[in-house]
Amino acid sequence: MVVLSKPAFDHFKNCPAFFHGIPLVDLSKPDSRAQLVKACEEFGFFKVVNHGVPIHLIKELESEAVRFFSLPHSDKVKAGPPDPFGYGDKRIGPNGDVGWIEYLLLTTNNQSGYQKFASIFGEAAENFRRVVNEYVLAVRRMACEILEMLADGLKIQPRNAFSPEDQSNGRNLIGFGEHTDPQIISVLRSNNTSGLQISLKDGSWIPVPPDQTSFFINVGDSLQVMTNGRFKSVRHRVVVANSSKSRLSMIYFGGPPLSEKIAPLPALMDGEEDSLYKEFTWFEYKNNAYKTRLADNRLGLFEKIAAS
């Protein structure tokens, strides 16, 4: 998914700026496994450096995205609507959610998914597809490494127990309303424009300082279920800063196949009675989520009710 949060008009104010530490994990350090587990338990969100994704791929995809979003609106709509892939503007899903945003939902290795871009880019559409595929491959490799390190940290076998299949990725003006991500893991990279905020356990919102050379990782709803609530899916949102610069984000969503059953892993429970969630398939979850608003608790339907 490639997202452009549009700049606000001058009369909108920024949130009061304040400092709060975001977990930072250096994947090259020996203690990175323990740091990853702690970050997932405490925040459900963290920043990674020394991630192994080539900088030239990051810059190349950003350049292609900027080229697309700079086109006239009449050209961009030729790549829409997002059904499920393609261009979207302001409207987010079918249930009334809107945002000051435009976005591209993309998949990999699907020639037909890029036919919409042929009328816009001509022969350059193939290069666009190549760049997306190479970027997603590199980010997916990093995401799987992080998930395997988390499995090691929780002493879970096999190491790939969490690993995803490709997901075929004053007053503030809201760019993208508060929500959790439904997948296992989300990998975010953005340019140097601020706007991302995460919610802490006490319900307060803190800004995430941008860093265009690093990646930010979100724990998703599926990983929260698989760890039986030990890892928390982080609520986050994007607000549009008071500037003339747009915020460009590139997000990789890693999740299971539609038929995959999602439930707490037995290694993290003493018995079935300890499970906080009912078993469900990824299709059942997506079908339920499609009927809800962004800010809704989409796991509520699958939570077990404790006996009183």
N, C-alpha and C positions, 0 to 999 in steps of 0.2 A: 504494500500500500504506500503510495506517495501522496503526501498531504501538503497543501499550501494554506496556511492560516493568513487571511488577508489583514493588512494593516488597519488599525482603527482610525477614526477621525480625531482631529486634534482635541476635541472637547472631552474625550474619554480619558480618565485618569488611570494610572497604574495602581496596583495594590501597594500598600505600605511595604517598603523593602525591609527585610530582616534576614539575618543569617541563621542557617541551621544546617548542620552537617549531613550530607548525603553519603551513604556508605560507598567507599571506593575500594575496588578489588583489582589488584594487579595479578593477572592470570599467570604471570611468569614466576610468582613467588611460591615458595614451598608451602606456606600456610594458607594458600588461596582457598582450598576446599573448606576449611573451618570458617573462613571469612564469608564465603558464599552462603553457607548454611545459616550463619548468624544473621546475615543481611536479609535472607528470605523469611526468617522467623520474626525479626523485629520490624522490618519495613515492607517486605514484599517488593522491594525496588532497590536497585544499586547501579553504580557506574563501573564499567570495566575498562582497563587500559592494558596495553600489550596484548591485544586481542587477536592479532594475526590476520586481520582483514586488510588487504592491500589498500593503501591510501588512494592509489590511482583509480581503483574501482569505485570508491566512494565519490571521488571528484567527477568521474565520468558519468555516473548515474545522476548526480546532482545537476550536472550541466545539461543532460538530456531532459530532466524534469523542468528546469528553468526554461528551456527552449519551448517545451509544450505549454506551460502555464502562461508564458508571455504572448501566446497566440491570441488573436481576437476570439471573443466568446463564441461567435458564429462558427469558427473552425473547431474549437474544443468540443462543442456539443456533438460533433460528428462522431466522437469517440464514446458517446454515451448511448443509452443510460447504463448504469452499473447493474447488469442483469446476468450473473452476479458481478462480472468484470467490466470495467470501463470507467468513463468520466462521470462524476457527480458534482453538483454545485448546491451548497446550502442545505438541501434536504438530506437528512441522515436516516435511512430506513423508512418503513411505511407507517410509523406510529406517531408522527407529528414532531419528531426531534429535528431541530434546525440548528445551524451554526454559521458563523462568519468564516466560511471555509469552502475550498474546492479540493477535489481529490481524484486520484486514479487508483482503482483496485485492479491489480495485475496478478497473473499466474505465470508459471514457468513452463517451458517446453510444450506449449500449446499453440500451434501455428494459427488455428482459427481465432484464438483470443486476441490476436494482433491484427486481424483484418480491418478492424475499425480504424487503425492508425495509417493504413496504406494510403487512404484518400487525403490524409493530412501531411504525412512525411514522404510519401512516394517510396523510392528505393531505400531511403534512410530508415524506414520502419523496421527493416531487418536488423540494422545496427542497434536500434532501440531495444529490440527483443534480445539481442545478444548481450547487451549491457545488463539488462534486468536479470537474465539467466546467470551470468557470471557473478553478479553481486549477490544474488540470493544463494547461490551455491556456497560462496565464501562465508556468508553470514549464518547459513544453516549449519555449516561445519562448526563454527564457533558456538552456536546455540546448543548443538548436540554435545560438544565438549563440556560446556557448563553444566548441562543436565546430568552427564555422566559423573562429573565431579561432585554434584549434589548427591547422587546415588551413593557414591563412595563415602561421602561425609555422613550419610544416614545409615551406612553399612547395609545397603540394599543390593541384592543380586536378582537378575543380572544388571550390569552397569547401565544398560540401555533401557531400563524399566520406564524412564520418563521420556525417552527420546521421541520426538514427533515425526510424523510424515509431513510432507509439504502441504500447506494450506494454499490451495490454488484459488497476503502478506499485508477613593471615591467609588467609581463604578467601573466595572470591567465589561468589555464586550466579549462574550463567550465564543471562542473559536470552535471548540468541541467540548460538549457538556460532560459533566462528571460521570464516570462509568468505571467498571472493571473490564478487563479483557477476558473473553471466554476461553481462549486457547490454553495450552500448557505454558507457553513462554512467548513473550514479545520482545523483539530486539529493535530499539529505536536509535536512530541517528538523525540529528537535525543540524541546520546551519547555526550561525552564531547569534540568532535572534531569540530572545527569551520568550516565555509564555507558558511552558509546562509547569504544572503544579501537582503535588501529590498530597493525599490526605493522611494525617497521622492517626494513631489510635484514639486520640482524644477528640478527633473530628476537625482539628485545625488544618488549614491548608498552608503549605510552604512552597516557595518557588524553587525550581531546579535550575541552577546556573547552566547555560548552554556550553557545549564543548564539541566542536565539529570534528575533532580527531578521535573522540571516544564514543562508546556505545552505552546506552542505558537499558537495563533489563527489567521487565515487569513480570512478576509472578502472575499467572492467569488463574481463572476459576478452576480449570481442570487440574492444575497442579495442587491447588488448595485441597481439592477432594482427594487426590491420590495420596497426599501426605496426611489425610484425615485432620485437616485444619492446622497442622503444625506450621506450614508455610501459608502466608496470608496473601490473597489476591489484592493488589493495591488499587484503591480508587484514585483516579487521576483525571485531570481536565486540562484544557488549553485556554488561556485567556489572551486576548490580543493586546499587546503593549501599545503605549502611546508613542508610536513612531511611524515613519513612512516606509519601513522595511518589512517585507513579508517573512513569515517563518516557514521554511521548507523542511518537512520531515520525511524520512524513509523508514518504513516499519516492516519488519519481517514477523509474521505470525506463524508459530509452530504448533500444530495440533494433530490429533489422531485421525484415522480414516473414519468415515461416517458410521460404519458398523461396529467400531471399537467400543467395548464396554469400559466405562469409567467408574471406578470405585476405590476406596482406600486400600492401599497395598497391605496384605496380611502381615508383612514384616514390621509394620508400624502399629499393629494392634495386638492386644493380648487375646482377643477373641472377637467373633462377629458382633457380639453385643456392644463392643467398644466403638463400632462404626458410627460416625456422625452423619453419614450420607447413605441414601439408597443407591443401588447400582443403576446406571442409566447408560444409554449409548450416546455417542457424540451427535448423532442425528436427532435423538430425542431432545438433547439440550439445545441444539441450534433451532429446532422447530419451536421450542418454548421461548427462547430468547427473541426470536423474530416477532413474537406477539407482544413484547414488553417495550417500555421506554428505556432509554439509555441508563438513567439513574436507578432503575429498579434493581432489587436483589434477585438476580436471575437464578441463583442457586436455591432460593427459598422452597421451590417445589420439590427439591430432591433432598432436603434436610430431614433427618429423623427427629421426631418430637419425643423428647425425654419423658418417661413415665413419671407422674407426680406421686 
